[in-house]
Amino acid sequence: MTLSVSTQVSPIATRLIVQTQANADADNAVAGVTATTLYMVDIDNPTGVTVYLKLYNIATAVVGTTVPDMVLMMPATTRRTMAIPEGLLFSTALSMACVTGAATDSIAPPGPPSVVVRMLASV
């Protein structure tokens, strides 16, 4: 799994968060253990199954147990970018995971090839 976070010089977002192997292992507090405002999510799902990106307002999410605050569905072999012009505040921290079921208890990871998630956020 490869997660990278880089500081951005932008009037809107200060973090570009890129996960090149999004899966059922939670990426916790991706912008730090701090309030994070999310402005854009880009999901590239090259797999043959629908995937669900789960976003959590908690520093240490447990996939399959922690109730996600937002779930974004991405059909198989699809890439979409979702803009959030006003921003979506995660007041504690922003954590994420990618699974093949929408239910809270879903823990099945997407198969290869890897799902790529990009997010623009501010802290």
Salt bridges, closest charged atoms under 4 A:
ASP42 OD2 - ARG79 NE 3.01
ASP42 OD2 - ARG118 NH1 3.01
